[in-house]
Amino acid sequence: MTINKPKRDLFDTKANATKNPPLADRMRPSNLKEFVGQEHLVGANKILQRLVENKELVSMIFWGPPGVGKTTLASIVAQAMDAHFASFSAVLSGVKDIRGVIEEAREQLKYYNKKTILFVDEIHRFNKSQQDAFLHHVEDGTITLIGATTENPSFEVNAPLLSRCKVLVLEQLTEAHLKAIMNNALLDNERGLGSLKVKIQNDAFDFIAHLSHGDARVVLNTLEASVMLVKPDSDGKRMVTLEIAQEAMQRKALLYDKGGEEHYNVISAFIKSMRGSDPDAALYWLARMLEAGEDPLFIARRMVIFASEDIGNADPQAILLAVSVKDAFDFVGMPEGWIPLAQGVTYLACAPKSNASYMAYLEALKDVREKGALAVPSHIRNAPTPLMKDMGYGKGYKYPHSFGGYAEQVYMPEELQGKEYYKPTDNGFDKVVKERLEFYKKMRKPMK
């Protein structure tokens, strides 16, 4: 039988070396000692440190934002385990590629006694059938899977596969982490920029770390671009100023994926800022969403829901304004459509708040589900036929308009007499509603 030669690893630097690879690629750590950040995973006696030391293979999913070391950690684990390493991106690969990797893994185990670590970048982009293709082979030990994702695995990875993997959460890098990464690059003569005699002003150094938003790849790419923009002086030295760093940084795309977790995080922050009566914070999140390309009508719909759920009768005008904002945006469109949206956001944020109607419905719904279909009191039943009238349907019903707008009678099923769901607050117009309701309750007599 002809044995296929093992494919080269993604991290085989000799195979993938180019004449001038990017700084971010050259500075990729090769072991945990060089790795910066994720101390809760790679620190002394932490899970990855112990797995590497004990050479224990466990299927894992690395979940975290871009540029925090997911791919690098997969490489370090594979090298430490002395395992065959195969990798591909879920964006570019399909089930056919998976079958090829599985076949190769079997050959590695049979002829070389080597286990295979399969690294799948952006595993959340695989559909259910593609993810299912891994299940049996992970379970029988043919492969050890390491997946990387920026999305919440609970939503994006199917349950059977998720149950076979240890999910490790990687955190966004701090500015201190990014500065340490830049320092390493500036001092490294072989892989980094040490041989270029680079000097960087403190404000430029801080600017790059701050505007990289926790992404190691961005910070190294920006640092390298900054250095390349500077011409060496007569002594061969390069001085990176704040102006140079700003030119290299340009404008960073906002961290916001309309279909992913960050979408829900930002809309949650937007709603909670209005609920907390903070118009400034609400405007910030509005601008964040619009700038990132969110559908303005999605935002308007959330504002309409908010007006009823969180303001309600404390300001009955809120729901009218929210719907008007939606209509105004429909009429105006972008780029000026943000103007009515901003007006609506500030109004809703500053309005008195009451969730009494919202909570009242939930309480009523609870009784419906727990007590079932209770009998309608006979005096408020509909009586369209003579038979129904003979049975007493509608007998004794008092038409409120015949009694000055209010009649003393009950409307609740007998089992729920005295039950109160709706409890208006003392905020805004809710207080007026509360006083009116108290008057009605005093006049209402229990069912006999």
N, C-alpha and C positions, 0 to 999 in steps of 0.2 A: 504493500500500500504506500502511495506517495503521501508524505506528510507535508502539509503546507507550512511554510515558514511563518512564525508568529508575526502578526502585524506590529508595526512600530507604535509605541505609545504616543499619545497626544503630547506628553511631556518629555519625549525623547529629544533633548535639545540639539543633539548632533543631527538628527534627521530633519528637524524643523528650523534649524538655524538659517537665518538669512544674512545677507551682507551687513545689514544694519538694523537689527530687531529693535522694537520700541523699548524705552527704558522700563516701562511697566512689565514687559516680558523678561527683560534681562534681570530685573531685581526680584523676580518671583522667588520666595523662600524655598529652600530645598529640605528643611527640617523644622521641627517645632521650635527650636532655639532661636531661629531667625524670624519666626512668625511674630507679627505685631498685632495685638488685639485679641478678642475672644478669650480672655483669661479664664472665664467660667468654664471653658471647654478644654483649653490646652495648658492651663496652669498645673502646678504640682498636685498630683493625686486627683486631677479632674479626668473626666471620662475619656477624652481622646488621648491624653497623655498616658493613661493606664492601658488603653487598648493597644497603642503603639508599643509600649514597653513589653506587654505580655504577648504581642503578636496575635491578638484575637480578632478574627474577622467577623464583623457584624454588619448586616445591611442597614444603611442609614439614609436619611434624607436631610440635607442641609437646607434650612429655610432662613432666608435673610435678604436684605436689600442688596442692590448691585455694589460690587467693589469691596466686599467685606472679607473675602478670602475663601469662598465656597469651593471654587475650582482648585485653588492652591492647596487647601486642606485635603482634598481628594487625592491629589498628586502625592502629598507627603505621606498619607496613610498607605497608599499603594506601594510606594518605594520602601517604606519601613517593613511592610509585610512580605517583601520579596515575592510578590504575586504577579502573575501576568495581568497587564492592565489594558483594557479596551475602553474606548470612549467614543461617544458621538452626541450630537445635538439633536434634541427632539424636534427642532425646527426643520432640520434637513434630512432626518432619517425616518424610516417606517418599519413595518413588521418584517419585511424582507431582510432588512439590515439586522434586525434582532435575531432572526433565525441564523444568519451567518455568524454572528458573535457567539451564539449558543453552541454551534457546531465547533467553532474554534476553541471554545472553553472546554468542550469535551476532549478534544485532541490534546490540549495542554495538560489536562489532568491525567489522561491515559498514557501519553508518551513522555511527558516531562515531569509528571507528578507535581504540577503547579496549579494552584487555584487561580481563579480569574476574578478580578474586581472590574465590574462594569460601571463606568461613570456616565450618567445621563444628565447632560446639562439641560436646564429648562424642562424638567420632566413634566411640569404641569401642562405643557403643550401637547403631550400625548393624549389621544382620546381613550375612552374606556377599553376598547378592544385592544389597543396597542399596549396599554398598561397591563391588561390581563395576560398578554403574551409573556410577561416576566414571571407570573405567579408560580407556576410549577417549578421553574428552574431556580428561583430563589429558595423555594421550599425544600427542594431536594439537594441543594448545595452546589449545583452546577456553577452558579455565579453568586458572587456577593455584590449586591447592588448599592451604589452610592448615587443618589439623585440630588440635584441642586435645583432650587426653585425660589423665585421672589414672591410667590403667591402662597397663601395659607394652604398647607397640605390637606387640612380638614375639608376644604371645599374642592380642591383641584386633583387630589389623588384618591383613587377609589379605595373603599374601606378594606377589602381583602389584602391589597398590596400594602396599604398603610399599616395594617396590623402586623405585618412581617418585617417592618422597618423601625428603627429607632430614629425619632425625629429630634434633630438638634437645632436649636434656634440660635442663629448668629445675629449679633447686635450691630447696629450702625457704629462705625468707628468714631471715636471722639476726635476733637482737634488735636489733643495731645498725641493720640495714636498717629494721626496724619503727619504731624511735625516730626515724630520719631522716624517714620518711613522716609520723609524727605531728607532728614539728616543722614540716614543710612545711605541714601542714593548719592548725596553730595560728598560723602567721605569714601565711598567705595571706588578704588582706582581701577578695578578690573571690570566690574559689571555696571558701575554707576558713572557718576560725573566727576569723580575725584581728580582725574587727570586733566580736566579742563580749567582748573583754577577758578572755580566759580565762587563769587561772593554775592550774597543776597541780602538786601536791606530788610530790617526787622518788619517794617510795615508790609513789604511785599511778601515776606515769608508768612506772616499772619493772614494776609489777604487770601493767599492761595489755599491755606489750610481751612479757612472759614468758608470760602465759596465752593469748596469741593464737596461739602455736605456729606461727609463720612465715607466717601468713595475713594479707595486707595488708587484705583486705576485713573480716576480723574486727576487726583493730586499729582501723580507721577507724570502723566501726559502733559499737564499744564506746566509743571516744573521743567520738563524737557523742552517744551515749546518756548518757554521764557528764556532759557539758556541759549537756544538756537537763534533767538531774535537779537541777541547781543553780539556785537563784533568785538573780538578780543582787542585789548589795548596793546601798546608797544611791548608790554611785558607778558602778553599772552593771557592776561586776566580778564574775566567777564563779570561785570557788575549788573545784577538784576535789580531794577528799581520797581517801585509800585506801578509806575506808568507802563513798564514793560510787562509786568504781571497781569495788569488789567487788559492789555492788548492780547496777551496769550490766552487769558481766560475767556474773553468774549462774553457771551451770554449763556449761562447754563440752563438747560431745559429743566422745567419743574418736575419734581418727583410726584407723578400723578398718572395712574393708569386707569382710564375710564372703566375698564372691565375687571379691575383687580381690587385687592384689599385697600390700597390707598384711596381709591374712589370712595369707599365706605367710611374710611377714617375721616376724610375731609368733609364729606356731607354731614357726618355725625358732629364734627366740631362746629360746623355752620349752624345746625339746628340748636345745639346746646348753647352756643353763644347768644342766639336770639332768646332762647328760653331763660337764660341767665341775665337778660336785659343789658347786654353789652354790645351796643351798636358798632363800636370800633372793631371788636374781634369779628363780629358777623360780616362786616364789610371786607375785612382782610380775607376771610375764607371765601367770600363771594368772588373777590378779585382773583384769588388763587385758582378757583375752578374755571372762571371765564378765561383767564390767561392760558390755562392748560388745555382749553378746547372743549370743556364740558358743554353739553347741550343746554342752552339757557332755559328751554322749556321744561327740562327735568328739574332745574332749580326752582322755576316758577311753580311747578306742581307741588314740590316739597313745601313751598311757602303757603300755598293754599291749605294743605293738610295741617301745617303748623298753626295757621290762623284759627282753625276749629279746635284742634287738639289742645293747644297750650294757651290760647287767649279766650276762645269761646265767648260767653256772654259778658265777660268782664269788659269787652269792647266789641259789640256786635258789628261795628264798622270794619273790623279787621278782615273778616272773610270777604267783604265787598271789595276792599282795597286790594287784597291779594288776587282776586279774580280779575280786577281791573288791570293790575300789573301784568298778568298773563296776557290779557287782550291787548294791552298797549305794546308789549313786546312783539306779539304776533303782527301788529299793524306797522310798527317801526322797523323791527329787525335790527341786525347789527350793521354798522358798528355802534350806533347810538342807543341800541336796546339796553345797554347796561344802566342807562340813566333811570328809567322807571324801575328797574330791578333794585338799584341802590336806594331809591326812595322807599320802595316797599320794605326792604330789609330794615332800614332805620325806623320806619313806623312800627313794624312788628316787634322789633327788639325793645322799643321804648313803651309799647302798650302794656296796660295792666294785664296780669296773667291769671288764668283760671283753667284748670283741667277738669272742672266739675262735670261738664257734660260727657266728656270722654270716660271718666271714671264711673259715672252713673250708668252708662251703657254696659260697661264690663260687669258691673254688679248685677244688673238685670239679666244679662246673658248667663251669668253663673247660676241664677235661680232657674232660668229656663232649662238649662242643661241638667241641673240636679233634680228638679221637681217635675220635669216633663210638662205636658200640655194640661194645665189646670183649667177647670171649668170657667167659662165666661159667666159673670153674674147675669141672671136672667133679665134684669131690668135694662141692661145695655146691649142685649142681643138684638140682632136684626130680625124683623118679623114681616117678611114680604108676602106671606100666604096666610089665609084664614086659619089653617091648622096650627101654624106656629103661634098665631095670636091666641088661639084656644089653649095652647100649651103654656101660655104665660110669657112668651117671648116679648120683651119690650114693656111689659106691664110695670107701671110705676115710674117709668123714665121721666125725668124732669128736663125739659129743653132749657138750657141755661139762659138763652136770650129772652125767654119769657119771664125770667126772674131777675132781670137787671144785669145779666152777664155772668151770674154765678148761682148754682143750685146746690143745696146740701144733699149730696149723695156720694156713694162710693163707686170706684171704678176698678179696684183691684180684685183678683180672685180671693175667696174667703181665706185661704191658707196664707195669704200674704198681707192680710190687713195690718196696717201700721208700718209696713216696710217702707223705708226711705232710701232711694238710690241717689237722687240728685240733691247735692248739698252745696249750693252756691257759696262762694267766698265773700269776703268783705272788700274785694278789689274792684274798683271801677264800677261799671253798671251792674256787675254781679250783686252788689250790695242792694240795689233797688229790687232786683229779682228776688233776692233772699227775703226782703221785708214783705214783698207781695205774696210770696209763697207761705210765709208764716201766717199771714192773714187768712189765706185759703185753708190752711191746715186747722186753724182754730174753729172754722165754720163747719168743716167736714165732720160728719157723724159716722161712727162705725156701723157696719152692716148688722142688721138685726136677724 
